[in-house]
Amino acid sequence: MMNDTGTVVDYLISVRDIVKVYDMGTVQVHALRGVSFDIPRGSFTSIMGPSGSGKTTLMHIVGCLSRPTSGTYRLGGEEVSDLRDDALAELRNREIGFVFQTFNLLPRATAQANVELPLLYDGIPKRERQRRARESLESVGLGHRVDHRPNELSGGERQRVAIARALANNPSLILADEPTGNLDSESGTEVMAIFGKLHEQGNTLIIVTHEPYIAEQAETILHFRDGQLVNTEG
Protein backbone atom coordinates (compact mmCIF):
# COMPACT_ATOMS: atom_id res chain seq x y z
CA MET A 1 0.00 0.00 0.00
CA MET A 2 1.22 3.54 -0.77
CA ASN A 3 1.26 6.42 1.69
CA ASP A 4 0.51 10.06 0.85
CA THR A 5 4.00 10.59 -0.59
CA GLY A 6 3.70 7.67 -2.99
CA THR A 7 6.05 5.45 -0.98
CA VAL A 8 5.10 1.78 -0.70
CA VAL A 9 4.52 0.89 2.98
CA ASP A 10 3.92 -2.56 4.46
CA TYR A 11 1.05 -1.91 6.87
CA LEU A 12 0.54 -4.58 9.52
CA ILE A 13 -2.65 -2.88 10.76
CA SER A 14 -5.29 -0.98 8.80
CA VAL A 15 -8.31 0.35 10.69
CA ARG A 16 -11.15 2.05 8.81
CA ASP A 17 -14.19 3.83 10.28
CA ILE A 18 -14.25 1.72 13.45
CA VAL A 19 -17.30 2.31 15.63
CA LYS A 20 -17.93 0.57 18.95
CA VAL A 21 -21.22 1.01 20.76
CA TYR A 22 -22.08 -0.63 24.08
CA ASP A 23 -25.70 -1.15 25.09
CA MET A 24 -26.03 -0.30 28.79
CA GLY A 25 -29.67 -1.07 29.44
CA THR A 26 -31.64 1.70 27.76
CA VAL A 27 -28.50 3.78 27.15
CA GLN A 28 -26.03 3.42 24.30
CA VAL A 29 -22.38 4.31 25.03
CA HIS A 30 -20.33 5.27 21.97
CA ALA A 31 -16.80 4.18 22.92
CA LEU A 32 -15.30 4.67 19.44
CA ARG A 33 -16.65 7.05 16.80
CA GLY A 34 -15.34 6.37 13.29
CA VAL A 35 -11.63 5.73 13.96
CA SER A 36 -9.21 5.21 11.04
CA PHE A 37 -5.41 4.74 10.99
CA ASP A 38 -2.60 2.54 9.63
CA ILE A 39 0.38 1.07 11.48
CA PRO A 40 3.42 -0.02 9.43
CA ARG A 41 5.09 -3.34 10.11
CA GLY A 42 8.13 -2.89 12.36
CA SER A 43 6.94 0.42 13.83
CA PHE A 44 6.61 1.59 17.45
CA THR A 45 3.30 3.35 18.20
CA SER A 46 1.81 4.67 21.42
CA ILE A 47 -1.87 5.36 22.05
CA MET A 48 -2.63 8.14 24.52
CA GLY A 49 -5.79 9.58 25.99
CA PRO A 50 -7.56 10.31 29.26
CA SER A 51 -9.81 7.80 31.00
CA GLY A 52 -12.90 7.20 28.86
CA SER A 53 -11.19 8.28 25.62
CA GLY A 54 -11.66 4.88 23.97
CA LYS A 55 -8.05 3.73 24.01
CA THR A 56 -8.73 0.53 25.99
CA THR A 57 -11.69 -0.34 23.75
CA LEU A 58 -9.45 0.20 20.74
CA MET A 59 -6.77 -2.04 22.25
CA HIS A 60 -9.33 -4.82 22.71
CA ILE A 61 -10.36 -4.55 19.06
CA VAL A 62 -6.79 -4.40 17.73
CA GLY A 63 -5.94 -7.34 20.02
CA CYS A 64 -8.85 -9.39 18.62
CA LEU A 65 -10.44 -9.53 22.08
CA SER A 66 -13.52 -7.63 20.92
CA ARG A 67 -15.31 -6.91 17.65
CA PRO A 68 -16.24 -3.45 16.35
CA THR A 69 -19.90 -2.54 15.94
CA SER A 70 -19.04 -1.37 12.42
CA GLY A 71 -16.00 -0.59 10.30
CA THR A 72 -13.13 -2.79 9.14
CA TYR A 73 -9.91 -3.99 10.75
CA ARG A 74 -7.20 -5.76 8.75
CA LEU A 75 -4.28 -7.48 10.49
CA GLY A 76 -1.52 -8.60 8.16
CA GLY A 77 -3.90 -8.18 5.24
CA GLU A 78 -6.58 -10.40 6.80
CA GLU A 79 -10.02 -8.94 7.50
CA VAL A 80 -10.50 -9.64 11.19
CA SER A 81 -14.10 -8.49 11.58
CA ASP A 82 -15.45 -11.37 9.47
CA LEU A 83 -13.71 -14.20 11.33
CA ARG A 84 -15.58 -16.81 13.38
CA ASP A 85 -14.78 -16.93 17.10
CA ASP A 86 -12.49 -19.99 16.80
CA ALA A 87 -10.59 -18.47 13.88
CA LEU A 88 -10.31 -15.18 15.77
CA ALA A 89 -8.85 -16.96 18.81
CA GLU A 90 -6.36 -18.81 16.61
CA LEU A 91 -5.30 -15.56 14.92
CA ARG A 92 -4.93 -13.84 18.30
CA ASN A 93 -2.73 -16.60 19.72
CA ARG A 94 -0.61 -16.77 16.58
CA GLU A 95 -0.15 -13.09 15.74
CA ILE A 96 -0.42 -11.06 18.96
CA GLY A 97 1.60 -11.02 22.16
CA PHE A 98 -0.04 -9.22 25.11
CA VAL A 99 1.59 -7.38 28.02
CA PHE A 100 -0.77 -6.12 30.74
CA GLN A 101 -0.38 -3.64 33.58
CA THR A 102 -1.21 -6.33 36.14
CA PHE A 103 1.15 -8.92 34.57
CA ASN A 104 -1.55 -11.66 34.48
CA LEU A 105 0.84 -14.40 35.59
CA LEU A 106 -0.26 -17.70 37.13
CA PRO A 107 0.81 -17.30 40.79
CA ARG A 108 1.71 -20.95 41.41
CA ALA A 109 3.55 -21.48 38.14
CA THR A 110 7.24 -20.82 37.57
CA ALA A 111 8.44 -18.14 35.18
CA GLN A 112 9.22 -20.92 32.69
CA ALA A 113 5.72 -22.41 32.96
CA ASN A 114 4.08 -18.99 32.59
CA VAL A 115 6.00 -18.30 29.39
CA GLU A 116 5.17 -21.76 28.03
CA LEU A 117 1.42 -21.16 28.39
CA PRO A 118 0.65 -19.70 24.90
CA LEU A 119 2.83 -22.40 23.35
CA LEU A 120 0.81 -25.04 25.19
CA TYR A 121 -2.42 -23.57 23.76
CA ASP A 122 -0.81 -23.69 20.32
CA GLY A 123 -0.05 -27.41 20.62
CA ILE A 124 3.75 -27.03 20.61
CA PRO A 125 5.52 -30.22 21.86
CA LYS A 126 6.91 -30.09 25.41
CA ARG A 127 10.62 -30.04 24.57
CA GLU A 128 10.16 -27.28 22.00
CA ARG A 129 7.99 -25.31 24.45
CA GLN A 130 10.70 -25.50 27.07
CA ARG A 131 13.41 -24.42 24.65
CA ARG A 132 11.48 -21.44 23.33
CA ALA A 133 10.35 -20.34 26.80
CA ARG A 134 13.92 -20.41 28.09
CA GLU A 135 15.13 -18.42 25.07
CA SER A 136 12.41 -15.82 25.65
CA LEU A 137 13.34 -15.47 29.31
CA GLU A 138 17.01 -15.12 28.44
CA SER A 139 16.15 -12.40 25.91
CA VAL A 140 14.68 -10.24 28.72
CA GLY A 141 17.54 -10.96 31.14
CA LEU A 142 15.80 -13.60 33.26
CA GLY A 143 17.61 -16.76 32.23
CA HIS A 144 18.66 -17.18 35.89
CA ARG A 145 15.08 -16.89 37.20
CA VAL A 146 13.29 -19.57 35.17
CA ASP A 147 12.31 -21.65 38.22
CA HIS A 148 11.07 -18.73 40.33
CA ARG A 149 7.38 -18.08 40.94
CA PRO A 150 5.83 -14.60 40.66
CA ASN A 151 5.87 -14.00 44.44
CA GLU A 152 9.65 -14.57 44.35
CA LEU A 153 10.15 -11.87 41.71
CA SER A 154 10.12 -8.08 41.81
CA GLY A 155 7.46 -6.13 39.92
CA GLY A 156 9.91 -5.34 37.15
CA GLU A 157 10.90 -9.01 36.87
CA ARG A 158 7.24 -10.07 36.73
CA GLN A 159 6.66 -7.67 33.85
CA ARG A 160 9.73 -9.03 32.08
CA VAL A 161 8.26 -12.53 32.45
CA ALA A 162 5.06 -11.19 30.87
CA ILE A 163 7.09 -9.72 27.98
CA ALA A 164 8.89 -13.06 27.53
CA ARG A 165 5.49 -14.78 27.39
CA ALA A 166 4.33 -12.28 24.77
CA LEU A 167 7.40 -13.08 22.67
CA ALA A 168 7.18 -16.86 22.96
CA ASN A 169 5.04 -17.38 19.84
CA ASN A 170 7.12 -14.93 17.78
CA PRO A 171 4.02 -12.75 17.16
CA SER A 172 3.60 -10.13 14.45
CA LEU A 173 2.40 -7.58 17.03
CA ILE A 174 3.25 -6.88 20.66
CA LEU A 175 0.40 -5.02 22.36
CA ALA A 176 1.09 -3.53 25.80
CA ASP A 177 -1.57 -1.92 28.01
CA GLU A 178 -0.05 0.48 30.59
CA PRO A 179 3.01 -1.82 30.93
CA THR A 180 4.74 0.44 33.48
CA GLY A 181 1.62 1.39 35.43
CA ASN A 182 2.40 -0.87 38.43
CA LEU A 183 6.17 -0.31 38.43
CA ASP A 184 8.52 2.12 40.15
CA SER A 185 10.42 4.51 37.90
CA GLU A 186 13.59 2.40 37.76
CA SER A 187 11.74 -0.79 36.81
CA GLY A 188 9.64 1.17 34.31
CA THR A 189 12.80 2.47 32.66
CA GLU A 190 14.18 -1.09 32.42
CA VAL A 191 10.95 -2.37 30.85
CA MET A 192 10.87 0.47 28.31
CA ALA A 193 14.50 -0.29 27.42
CA ILE A 194 13.42 -3.84 26.57
CA PHE A 195 10.63 -2.51 24.35
CA GLY A 196 13.15 -0.23 22.65
CA LYS A 197 15.43 -3.20 21.99
CA LEU A 198 12.53 -5.23 20.60
CA HIS A 199 11.70 -2.39 18.24
CA GLU A 200 15.32 -2.22 17.07
CA GLN A 201 15.07 -5.94 16.29
CA GLY A 202 12.13 -5.26 13.95
CA ASN A 203 9.14 -6.05 16.15
CA THR A 204 5.89 -4.09 15.77
CA LEU A 205 4.89 -2.53 19.09
CA ILE A 206 1.78 -0.70 20.29
CA ILE A 207 1.77 0.70 23.83
CA VAL A 208 -1.39 2.12 25.42
CA THR A 209 -0.47 4.67 28.09
CA HIS A 210 -1.53 7.89 29.78
CA GLU A 211 2.07 8.80 30.65
CA PRO A 212 3.59 11.34 28.20
CA TYR A 213 7.20 10.30 28.96
CA ILE A 214 6.31 6.70 28.03
CA ALA A 215 4.41 7.69 24.89
CA GLU A 216 7.26 9.90 23.68
CA GLN A 217 9.57 6.89 23.38
CA ALA A 218 7.50 5.67 20.41
CA GLU A 219 7.91 6.82 16.80
CA THR A 220 4.25 7.77 16.49
CA ILE A 221 1.69 8.90 19.09
CA LEU A 222 -2.04 8.55 18.45
CA HIS A 223 -4.03 10.89 20.70
CA PHE A 224 -7.61 9.90 21.56
CA ARG A 225 -10.41 11.87 23.15
CA ASP A 226 -14.11 11.06 23.43
CA GLY A 227 -13.80 8.01 21.20
CA GLN A 228 -12.06 9.82 18.36
CA LEU A 229 -8.50 10.06 17.04
CA VAL A 230 -7.88 13.78 17.48
CA ASN A 231 -4.17 14.08 16.68
CA THR A 232 -1.21 12.08 15.36
CA GLU A 233 2.39 12.94 16.22
CA GLY A 234 5.39 11.55 14.38
C-alpha positions in Angstrom: 0.0 0.0 0.0 1.2 3.5 -0.8 1.3 6.4 1.7 0.5 10.1 0.9 4.0 10.6 -0.6 3.7 7.7 -3.0 6.1 5.4 -1.0 5.1 1.8 -0.7 4.5 0.9 3.0 3.9 -2.6 4.5 1.0 -1.9 6.9 0.5 -4.6 9.5 -2.6 -2.9 10.8 -5.3 -1.0 8.8 -8.3 0.4 10.7 -11.1 2.1 8.8 -14.2 3.8 10.3 -14.3 1.7 13.4 -17.3 2.3 15.6 -17.9 0.6 19.0 -21.2 1.0 20.8 -22.1 -0.6 24.1 -25.7 -1.2 25.1 -26.0 -0.3 28.8 -29.7 -1.1 29.4 -31.6 1.7 27.8 -28.5 3.8 27.2 -26.0 3.4 24.3 -22.4 4.3 25.0 -20.3 5.3 22.0 -16.8 4.2 22.9 -15.3 4.7 19.4 -16.6 7.0 16.8 -15.3 6.4 13.3 -11.6 5.7 14.0 -9.2 5.2 11.0 -5.4 4.7 11.0 -2.6 2.5 9.6 0.4 1.1 11.5 3.4 0.0 9.4 5.1 -3.3 10.1 8.1 -2.9 12.4 6.9 0.4 13.8 6.6 1.6 17.4 3.3 3.4 18.2 1.8 4.7 21.4 -1.9 5.4 22.0 -2.6 8.1 24.5 -5.8 9.6 26.0 -7.6 10.3 29.3 -9.8 7.8 31.0 -12.9 7.2 28.9 -11.2 8.3 25.6 -11.7 4.9 24.0 -8.1 3.7 24.0 -8.7 0.5 26.0 -11.7 -0.3 23.7 -9.4 0.2 20.7 -6.8 -2.0 22.3 -9.3 -4.8 22.7 -10.4 -4.5 19.1 -6.8 -4.4 17.7 -5.9 -7.3 20.0 -8.9 -9.4 18.6 -10.4 -9.5 22.1 -13.5 -7.6 20.9 -15.3 -6.9 17.6 -16.2 -3.5 16.4 -19.9 -2.5 15.9 -19.0 -1.4 12.4 -16.0 -0.6 10.3 -13.1 -2.8 9.1 -9.9 -4.0 10.8 -7.2 -5.8 8.7 -4.3 -7.5 10.5 -1.5 -8.6 8.2 -3.9 -8.2 5.2 -6.6 -10.4 6.8 -10.0 -8.9 7.5 -10.5 -9.6 11.2 -14.1 -8.5 11.6 -15.4 -11.4 9.5 -13.7 -14.2 11.3 -15.6 -16.8 13.4 -14.8 -16.9 17.1 -12.5 -20.0 16.8 -10.6 -18.5 13.9 -10.3 -15.2 15.8 -8.9 -17.0 18.8 -6.4 -18.8 16.6 -5.3 -15.6 14.9 -4.9 -13.8 18.3 -2.7 -16.6 19.7 -0.6 -16.8 16.6 -0.1 -13.1 15.7 -0.4 -11.1 19.0 1.6 -11.0 22.2 0.0 -9.2 25.1 1.6 -7.4 28.0 -0.8 -6.1 30.7 -0.4 -3.6 33.6 -1.2 -6.3 36.1 1.2 -8.9 34.6 -1.6 -11.7 34.5 0.8 -14.4 35.6 -0.3 -17.7 37.1 0.8 -17.3 40.8 1.7 -21.0 41.4 3.6 -21.5 38.1 7.2 -20.8 37.6 8.4 -18.1 35.2 9.2 -20.9 32.7 5.7 -22.4 33.0 4.1 -19.0 32.6 6.0 -18.3 29.4 5.2 -21.8 28.0 1.4 -21.2 28.4 0.7 -19.7 24.9 2.8 -22.4 23.4 0.8 -25.0 25.2 -2.4 -23.6 23.8 -0.8 -23.7 20.3 0.0 -27.4 20.6 3.8 -27.0 20.6 5.5 -30.2 21.9 6.9 -30.1 25.4 10.6 -30.0 24.6 10.2 -27.3 22.0 8.0 -25.3 24.4 10.7 -25.5 27.1 13.4 -24.4 24.7 11.5 -21.4 23.3 10.4 -20.3 26.8 13.9 -20.4 28.1 15.1 -18.4 25.1 12.4 -15.8 25.6 13.3 -15.5 29.3 17.0 -15.1 28.4 16.2 -12.4 25.9 14.7 -10.2 28.7 17.5 -11.0 31.1 15.8 -13.6 33.3 17.6 -16.8 32.2 18.7 -17.2 35.9 15.1 -16.9 37.2 13.3 -19.6 35.2 12.3 -21.7 38.2 11.1 -18.7 40.3 7.4 -18.1 40.9 5.8 -14.6 40.7 5.9 -14.0 44.4 9.6 -14.6 44.3 10.2 -11.9 41.7 10.1 -8.1 41.8 7.5 -6.1 39.9 9.9 -5.3 37.1 10.9 -9.0 36.9 7.2 -10.1 36.7 6.7 -7.7 33.9 9.7 -9.0 32.1 8.3 -12.5 32.4 5.1 -11.2 30.9 7.1 -9.7 28.0 8.9 -13.1 27.5 5.5 -14.8 27.4 4.3 -12.3 24.8 7.4 -13.1 22.7 7.2 -16.9 23.0 5.0 -17.4 19.8 7.1 -14.9 17.8 4.0 -12.8 17.2 3.6 -10.1 14.5 2.4 -7.6 17.0 3.2 -6.9 20.7 0.4 -5.0 22.4 1.1 -3.5 25.8 -1.6 -1.9 28.0 -0.1 0.5 30.6 3.0 -1.8 30.9 4.7 0.4 33.5 1.6 1.4 35.4 2.4 -0.9 38.4 6.2 -0.3 38.4 8.5 2.1 40.1 10.4 4.5 37.9 13.6 2.4 37.8 11.7 -0.8 36.8 9.6 1.2 34.3 12.8 2.5 32.7 14.2 -1.1 32.4 10.9 -2.4 30.8 10.9 0.5 28.3 14.5 -0.3 27.4 13.4 -3.8 26.6 10.6 -2.5 24.4 13.1 -0.2 22.7 15.4 -3.2 22.0 12.5 -5.2 20.6 11.7 -2.4 18.2 15.3 -2.2 17.1 15.1 -5.9 16.3 12.1 -5.3 13.9 9.1 -6.0 16.1 5.9 -4.1 15.8 4.9 -2.5 19.1 1.8 -0.7 20.3 1.8 0.7 23.8 -1.4 2.1 25.4 -0.5 4.7 28.1 -1.5 7.9 29.8 2.1 8.8 30.6 3.6 11.3 28.2 7.2 10.3 29.0 6.3 6.7 28.0 4.4 7.7 24.9 7.3 9.9 23.7 9.6 6.9 23.4 7.5 5.7 20.4 7.9 6.8 16.8 4.2 7.8 16.5 1.7 8.9 19.1 -2.0 8.5 18.4 -4.0 10.9 20.7 -7.6 9.9 21.6 -10.4 11.9 23.2 -14.1 11.1 23.4 -13.8 8.0 21.2 -12.1 9.8 18.4 -8.5 10.1 17.0 -7.9 13.8 17.5 -4.2 14.1 16.7 -1.2 12.1 15.4 2.4 12.9 16.2 5.4 11.6 14.4 
